[in-house]
Amino acid sequence: MFAVAIAVGFAETGTAEALVFRHVNVVPMDEERVLREQTVLIEGGRIVSIAPAADAEIPDRATVIDAGGQYLMPGLAEMHAHMPGQGDDRRYRENVAFLYLANGVTLARSMLGAPVHLQLCQQLADGSVDGPRLISAGPGLGGNIQTPGEGIRVARQQAEAGYDLLKIFWGMPHDAFNALAEAAHAANIEFSGHVPGAVGVPRALEAGYTTIDHFDAYMPTLVDSDETEGVDGGFFGYRYAPYVRDERIQAIAEKTRDAGVWNVPTETIMHSAFAVDLETVREDRPEFRYMPQGVVDGWVNWVTNFRNQDHYDQEAGDAFIQVRLDLIKALHDAGAGLLLGSDAPQWFNVPGFSVHREMAVMESAGLSPYDVLKTGTVNPAEYLGEEDVFGRVAEGLKADLILVNGNPLEDLAHAQDIEGVVRHGRWFSREDLDERLDEIAARNEN
């Protein structure tokens, strides 16, 4: 129902060496279950066989990992990622890619593209840069598109350049958006992201957005316009929160489901704006050591300045957070598509680490651990129309996997207790991951 066609620009090269996990508990994600005491054989970047440990044969010269008591699960997808762009240092860009991988992210959808990202997609596919498979939007389209002709031209250009999707921002007039949407459909390239104010969610659903990110523009659909006349909605419409009507949450969830549009909530960003303790955030988040100091300082300064605005309303911000949690639950219960995404590296969201924080927030909305894990595994595969490629642990699928030390179906925290990551058949042990993470931290200290 929700699948979209995404151009796969680069073939990935898996390692030819056989990799075997013995006595491992498999979390296949085809349903809420665990296959205990299995042997999993990987060759050529694919899962070749899954069999009870007592019955399995192990090839000669295979790398064998005795995973007794550990759990093998699919790699995670970060569906609203950002990669450093044209003006950023190459090493920083490669470090960000590795931070995703070190946290079990084996697919990332980069939501603000640049020409350098097309090269990075190839490097990540051929293994010359360690990181996730990358799906890349083109450069952002918003206030820079003011006429129908510009919308048509840019949609065609970005499709021809090889980008996977168009990233929509604010400021685009209604007629320009309509022309861009029609041109995008004709060029077979999806469009996703923000929703311009002149467009609104009802038109976005009708026009064929594939994902709406951040729940952008949902807030005005949840209130009675007569009650909010003269109210400045502010940051993502947060000041509308006290006026939200509960019945409208259910109604828009059902309309979203019927339209087949996915949502990427990015709740951790909203928590950063309204709920993070600025006095303790640096000590509360040891993962900050993997980011350049200037980036962390920029995050703190932005949130500080935001909260110091004259019209900042903490009470409305608290209500806004709850409304968004209610919307997550309503979309899930209605059967609308949800995708895992945290908008890293944005305010306090260190790449890779933040998807685990995002999963914890989604669980707090009332989703089970299994349903949360689906948003980062099964659902992205369905969204891409690649259910037979990744997203589960099954024979024939890509070997993008995480080995963890506990059952993530019982406690999502286990998904971050990583013993190693398999990226297209290549094994990154805990020792390998820590060595590279230590190098990144040391470089940032200097």
C-alpha positions as CSV (number, residue, x, y, z in Angstrom):
1,M,0.0,0.0,0.0
2,F,2.7,2.4,0.9
3,A,5.6,1.3,-1.4
4,V,7.3,3.9,-3.6
5,A,9.7,3.5,-6.4
6,I,13.2,4.7,-5.6
7,A,16.0,4.7,-8.1
8,V,18.8,2.4,-6.9
9,G,21.8,4.2,-8.5
10,F,24.7,2.0,-7.4
11,A,25.2,-1.7,-7.1
12,E,26.7,-2.7,-3.7
13,T,29.6,-5.0,-3.6
14,G,29.5,-7.6,-0.8
15,T,32.5,-9.4,0.7
16,A,33.3,-12.8,-0.9
17,E,34.4,-14.2,2.5
18,A,31.9,-16.5,4.3
19,L,30.7,-15.2,7.7
20,V,29.0,-17.6,10.1
21,F,27.1,-16.8,13.4
22,R,26.8,-20.0,15.5
23,H,24.4,-20.5,18.4
24,V,22.8,-17.1,17.7
25,N,19.2,-16.1,18.5
26,V,17.6,-14.6,15.4
27,V,15.1,-11.8,15.5
28,P,13.7,-12.2,12.0
29,M,11.2,-9.3,12.2
30,D,8.7,-11.2,10.0
31,E,6.6,-11.4,13.1
32,E,7.2,-10.9,16.8
33,R,9.3,-14.0,17.5
34,V,12.8,-15.2,18.2
35,L,14.5,-18.2,16.5
36,R,16.7,-19.6,19.1
37,E,20.1,-21.4,18.7
38,Q,20.5,-20.9,15.0
39,T,23.5,-20.9,12.6
40,V,23.4,-18.1,10.1
41,L,25.6,-18.3,7.0
42,I,26.5,-15.2,5.0
43,E,28.3,-15.2,1.6
44,G,28.6,-12.6,-1.1
45,G,26.8,-10.0,1.0
46,R,23.6,-12.1,1.4
47,I,22.1,-14.4,4.0
48,V,22.5,-17.8,2.5
49,S,21.0,-20.0,5.2
50,I,19.4,-20.0,8.6
51,A,19.3,-23.3,10.3
52,P,19.2,-24.9,13.8
53,A,22.7,-24.9,15.1
54,A,22.8,-28.7,15.5
55,D,22.0,-29.2,11.8
56,A,24.1,-26.6,10.1
57,E,27.2,-27.1,8.1
58,I,30.0,-24.5,8.3
59,P,32.1,-23.9,5.2
60,D,35.9,-24.2,5.3
61,R,37.7,-20.9,5.8
62,A,34.7,-19.1,7.1
63,T,34.9,-16.4,9.7
64,V,33.0,-18.0,12.6
65,I,31.4,-15.9,15.4
66,D,30.3,-17.9,18.4
67,A,27.2,-15.8,19.4
68,G,25.8,-17.9,22.2
69,G,23.2,-15.9,24.1
70,Q,23.3,-13.0,21.6
71,Y,20.7,-11.8,19.1
72,L,20.9,-11.1,15.4
73,M,18.5,-8.5,14.1
74,P,18.2,-6.4,10.9
75,G,20.2,-3.3,10.6
76,L,18.3,0.0,11.2
77,A,17.3,2.7,8.8
78,E,17.7,6.4,9.7
79,M,15.0,7.8,7.4
80,H,15.7,11.5,8.1
81,A,19.5,11.9,8.1
82,H,21.8,14.6,7.0
83,M,25.3,14.3,5.6
84,P,27.9,17.1,5.7
85,G,27.8,18.8,2.3
86,Q,30.0,20.6,-0.3
87,G,31.7,23.0,2.1
88,D,32.5,20.5,4.8
89,D,35.7,18.6,5.4
90,R,35.8,15.2,3.7
91,R,37.0,13.5,7.0
92,Y,34.0,15.0,8.9
93,R,31.7,13.6,6.2
94,E,33.2,10.1,6.5
95,N,33.1,10.3,10.3
96,V,29.4,11.0,10.2
97,A,28.9,8.1,7.9
98,F,30.8,5.8,10.4
99,L,28.8,7.1,13.4
100,Y,25.6,5.9,11.8
101,L,27.2,2.5,11.1
102,A,28.6,2.1,14.6
103,N,25.1,2.4,16.0
104,G,23.6,-0.2,13.7
105,V,22.3,2.1,11.0
106,T,22.9,0.3,7.7
107,L,20.6,2.6,5.6
108,A,20.3,6.3,5.7
109,R,18.1,8.7,3.8
110,S,19.9,12.0,3.4
111,M,17.3,14.8,3.4
112,L,19.4,17.7,2.0
113,G,21.6,16.7,-0.9
114,A,24.5,18.1,-2.8
115,P,26.6,16.9,-5.7
116,V,29.2,15.5,-3.3
117,H,26.6,13.1,-1.9
118,L,26.2,11.4,-5.3
119,Q,29.9,10.5,-5.0
120,L,29.5,9.5,-1.4
121,C,26.6,7.2,-2.4
122,Q,29.0,5.4,-4.7
123,Q,31.8,5.2,-2.1
124,L,29.5,3.8,0.5
125,A,28.2,1.2,-2.0
126,D,31.6,0.0,-3.0
127,G,33.0,0.0,0.6
128,S,35.7,2.6,0.1
129,V,33.9,4.6,2.8
130,D,32.5,2.7,5.8
131,G,28.9,3.6,6.5
132,P,25.3,2.9,5.6
133,R,23.8,2.6,2.2
134,L,22.8,6.1,1.3
135,I,19.7,7.4,-0.4
136,S,20.0,11.0,-1.2
137,A,17.6,13.9,-1.8
138,G,18.7,16.7,-4.0
139,P,19.4,20.3,-2.9
140,G,16.4,21.8,-1.1
141,L,13.4,23.2,-2.9
142,G,11.3,25.9,-1.2
143,G,11.4,29.7,-1.5
144,N,13.9,29.3,-4.3
145,I,11.1,27.9,-6.5
146,Q,8.5,30.7,-7.2
147,T,7.0,29.8,-10.6
148,P,5.6,26.7,-12.3
149,G,8.3,26.8,-14.8
150,E,11.0,26.7,-12.2
151,G,9.3,23.8,-10.4
152,I,9.2,21.8,-13.7
153,R,12.8,22.6,-14.6
154,V,14.3,21.7,-11.2
155,A,12.3,18.5,-10.8
156,R,13.6,17.3,-14.2
157,Q,17.2,18.4,-13.4
158,Q,17.4,16.6,-10.1
159,A,15.9,13.4,-11.5
160,E,18.4,13.5,-14.4
161,A,21.3,14.2,-12.0
162,G,20.6,10.9,-10.2
163,Y,19.1,12.0,-6.9
164,D,16.6,9.6,-5.3
165,L,14.1,12.2,-4.2
166,L,13.2,15.9,-4.1
167,K,13.4,17.6,-0.7
168,I,10.6,20.2,-0.2
169,F,11.0,23.2,2.1
170,W,8.8,26.1,3.0
171,G,8.1,29.2,0.9
172,M,7.0,27.6,-2.4
173,P,3.8,29.1,-3.9
174,H,0.8,26.8,-4.6
175,D,1.0,26.9,-8.4
176,A,4.8,26.3,-8.4
177,F,4.3,23.3,-6.1
178,N,1.6,21.8,-8.3
179,A,3.8,22.1,-11.3
180,L,6.7,20.6,-9.5
181,A,4.6,17.7,-8.2
182,E,3.3,16.9,-11.7
183,A,6.8,17.0,-13.2
184,A,8.1,14.8,-10.4
185,H,5.5,12.2,-11.1
186,A,6.3,12.3,-14.8
187,A,10.1,11.9,-14.1
188,N,9.4,9.1,-11.6
189,I,11.1,10.8,-8.7
190,E,9.4,11.1,-5.3
191,F,9.1,14.3,-3.3
192,S,9.1,14.5,0.5
193,G,9.9,16.6,3.5
194,H,8.3,19.8,4.7
195,V,4.9,21.1,3.6
196,P,4.8,24.7,2.4
197,G,2.2,26.9,4.2
198,A,0.5,27.7,0.9
199,V,0.1,24.0,0.2
200,G,-1.0,22.5,3.6
201,V,-1.3,18.8,4.6
202,P,-4.6,18.1,2.8
203,R,-3.1,19.1,-0.5
204,A,0.2,17.4,0.3
205,L,-1.7,14.1,0.9
206,E,-3.6,14.5,-2.4
207,A,-0.6,15.5,-4.4
208,G,1.4,12.3,-3.6
209,Y,4.0,13.2,-1.0
210,T,5.8,10.0,-0.2
211,T,6.8,11.1,3.3
212,I,5.9,14.1,5.4
213,D,8.7,14.7,7.8
214,H,8.6,16.3,11.3
215,F,4.7,16.2,11.1
216,D,5.2,19.5,9.4
217,A,1.9,21.5,8.9
218,Y,-0.2,18.9,10.8
219,M,-0.9,21.3,13.7
220,P,-3.2,23.6,11.7
221,T,-5.3,20.6,10.7
222,L,-5.9,19.8,14.4
223,V,-7.5,23.0,15.5
224,D,-10.6,25.1,14.7
225,S,-9.4,28.1,12.7
226,D,-12.1,30.3,14.4
227,E,-10.5,29.6,17.8
228,T,-6.9,30.2,16.6
229,E,-7.5,33.4,14.6
230,G,-4.7,35.8,15.4
231,V,-2.5,33.1,16.9
232,D,1.0,32.8,15.6
233,G,1.7,29.1,15.4
234,G,5.4,29.6,15.7
235,F,7.9,26.7,15.5
236,F,6.1,23.9,13.7
237,G,2.8,25.3,14.9
238,Y,3.6,24.5,18.6
239,R,1.4,27.4,19.9
240,Y,-1.6,25.8,18.4
241,A,-1.2,22.8,20.8
242,P,-3.6,24.2,23.6
243,Y,-6.4,24.4,20.9
244,V,-6.0,20.9,19.5
245,R,-9.2,18.9,19.2
246,D,-8.6,15.2,19.9
247,E,-11.2,14.0,17.3
248,R,-9.2,15.8,14.6
249,I,-6.1,13.7,15.4
250,Q,-8.0,10.5,14.6
251,A,-9.4,12.1,11.5
252,I,-6.1,13.2,10.0
253,A,-4.5,9.9,10.9
254,E,-7.1,8.1,8.8
255,K,-6.8,10.5,5.9
256,T,-3.0,10.0,6.0
257,R,-3.5,6.2,5.9
258,D,-5.9,6.5,3.0
259,A,-3.5,8.6,1.0
260,G,-0.7,6.1,1.5
261,V,1.6,8.8,2.8
262,W,4.4,7.9,5.3
263,N,5.4,10.0,8.2
264,V,8.9,10.5,9.7
265,P,8.2,12.1,13.1
266,T,11.7,13.1,14.2
267,E,10.5,13.5,17.8
268,T,13.9,13.9,19.3
269,I,14.3,17.3,17.5
270,M,11.1,18.5,19.1
271,H,12.3,17.3,22.5
272,S,15.6,19.1,22.0
273,A,13.7,22.4,21.4
274,F,11.4,22.1,24.4
275,A,12.4,19.3,26.8
276,V,16.2,19.0,27.0
277,D,17.8,20.4,30.1
278,L,20.4,22.8,28.8
279,E,22.3,22.8,32.1
280,T,23.1,19.1,32.0
281,V,22.8,18.1,28.3
282,R,26.6,18.0,27.8
283,E,27.2,15.6,30.6
284,D,24.0,13.7,29.9
285,R,25.1,12.9,26.4
286,P,28.6,11.3,26.3
287,E,28.2,10.8,22.6
288,F,28.9,14.5,22.1
289,R,32.6,13.7,22.1
290,Y,32.2,12.3,18.6
291,M,31.1,15.6,17.2
292,P,33.3,18.7,16.6
293,Q,33.0,21.1,19.5
294,G,31.8,23.9,17.3
295,V,28.9,21.8,16.2
296,V,27.8,21.1,19.8
297,D,28.2,24.7,20.7
298,G,26.0,25.7,17.8
299,W,23.3,23.3,19.0
300,V,23.4,24.7,22.5
301,N,23.3,28.3,21.2
302,W,20.4,27.7,18.9
303,V,18.2,26.1,21.5
304,T,19.2,28.7,24.1
305,N,18.3,31.6,21.8
306,F,15.0,29.9,20.8
307,R,13.9,29.6,24.4
308,N,15.0,33.2,25.2
309,Q,12.6,34.6,22.6
310,D,10.1,37.1,23.9
311,H,7.1,35.0,22.9
312,Y,8.5,31.6,23.8
313,D,5.8,29.5,25.6
314,Q,7.0,26.5,27.6
315,E,3.5,25.5,28.5
316,A,2.5,25.3,24.9
317,G,5.7,23.5,24.1
318,D,4.9,20.8,26.7
319,A,1.4,20.4,25.2
320,F,2.9,20.3,21.7
321,I,5.1,17.3,22.7
322,Q,2.1,15.4,24.0
323,V,0.0,16.2,20.9
324,R,2.8,14.7,18.7
325,L,3.0,11.6,20.8
326,D,-0.8,11.2,20.5
327,L,-0.4,11.7,16.7
328,I,2.2,8.9,16.5
329,K,-0.1,6.5,18.3
330,A,-3.1,7.5,16.2
331,L,-1.2,7.0,13.0
332,H,0.0,3.6,14.2
333,D,-3.4,2.5,15.3
334,A,-5.0,3.7,12.0
335,G,-2.5,1.7,10.0
336,A,-0.7,4.7,8.5
337,G,3.0,4.3,7.8
338,L,5.6,5.4,10.3
339,L,9.4,5.5,9.6
340,L,12.3,5.9,12.0
341,G,14.1,9.2,11.7
342,S,15.8,11.6,14.1
343,D,17.1,14.5,11.8
344,A,20.7,13.9,12.8
345,P,23.1,15.7,13.1
346,Q,20.7,18.5,14.2
347,W,20.2,19.9,17.7
348,F,21.8,17.4,20.2
349,N,21.3,14.5,17.8
350,V,24.6,12.7,17.2
351,P,24.3,10.5,14.1
352,G,23.4,6.9,14.9
353,F,23.1,7.5,18.7
354,S,20.0,9.6,18.1
355,V,18.0,6.8,16.4
356,H,18.0,4.9,19.6
357,R,16.8,8.0,21.5
358,E,14.1,8.3,18.8
359,M,13.0,4.7,19.3
360,A,12.6,5.3,23.1
361,V,10.4,8.3,22.4
362,M,8.2,6.3,20.0
363,E,7.8,3.6,22.6
364,S,6.7,6.3,25.1
365,A,3.9,7.1,22.6
366,G,2.5,3.7,23.3
367,L,4.1,1.5,20.6
368,S,5.5,-1.9,21.5
369,P,9.2,-2.6,21.1
370,Y,8.3,-4.8,18.1
371,D,6.3,-2.0,16.4
372,V,9.0,0.5,17.1
373,L,11.6,-1.8,15.5
374,K,9.4,-2.2,12.5
375,T,9.7,1.6,11.8
376,G,13.4,1.2,11.3
377,T,13.5,-2.2,9.6
378,V,10.4,-3.7,7.9
379,N,8.7,-0.3,7.2
380,P,11.6,1.3,5.3
381,A,11.9,-1.8,3.1
382,E,8.1,-1.5,2.4
383,Y,8.5,2.2,1.7
384,L,11.2,1.5,-0.8
385,G,9.4,-1.4,-2.4
386,E,12.3,-3.6,-1.3
387,E,10.8,-6.1,1.1
388,D,12.7,-8.9,-0.7
389,V,16.0,-7.0,-0.3
390,F,16.4,-5.9,3.3
391,G,14.6,-5.2,6.6
392,R,14.3,-8.7,7.9
393,V,16.7,-11.6,8.8
394,A,15.8,-14.1,6.1
395,E,17.5,-16.3,3.5
396,G,18.3,-14.4,0.3
397,L,18.2,-10.9,1.9
398,K,21.1,-8.5,2.2
399,A,23.4,-9.1,5.1
400,D,22.9,-5.8,6.8
401,L,22.6,-6.9,10.4
402,I,23.3,-6.0,14.1
403,L,24.5,-8.5,16.7
404,V,23.3,-7.3,20.1
405,N,23.7,-8.7,23.6
406,G,20.0,-8.9,24.6
407,N,16.5,-9.4,23.1
408,P,15.4,-6.0,21.6
409,L,11.8,-7.3,21.6
410,E,11.9,-7.3,25.4
411,D,13.8,-4.0,25.8
412,L,14.7,-1.5,23.1
413,A,17.8,-0.6,25.0
414,H,19.3,-3.9,23.9
415,A,19.3,-2.6,20.3
416,Q,22.0,-0.2,21.3
417,D,24.0,-2.8,23.2
418,I,25.9,-3.7,20.0
419,E,28.5,-6.5,19.8
420,G,29.0,-5.9,16.1
421,V,27.5,-4.8,12.8
422,V,27.4,-6.6,9.5
423,R,27.3,-4.2,6.5
424,H,26.6,-6.0,3.2
425,G,28.4,-9.1,4.5
426,R,31.4,-7.3,6.1
427,W,31.8,-7.8,9.8
428,F,32.6,-4.9,12.1
429,S,33.3,-6.2,15.6
430,R,32.9,-4.3,18.8
431,E,36.7,-3.9,18.9
432,D,36.6,-2.5,15.3
433,L,33.9,0.0,16.1
434,D,35.5,1.2,19.3
435,E,38.8,1.7,17.7
436,R,37.4,4.0,15.1
437,L,35.1,5.8,17.5
438,D,38.1,6.4,19.8
439,E,40.0,7.9,16.8
440,I,37.0,10.2,16.0
441,A,36.8,11.4,19.7
442,A,40.5,12.0,19.9
443,R,40.5,14.1,16.7
444,N,37.7,16.2,18.1
445,E,39.6,16.8,21.3
446,N,42.5,18.1,19.4
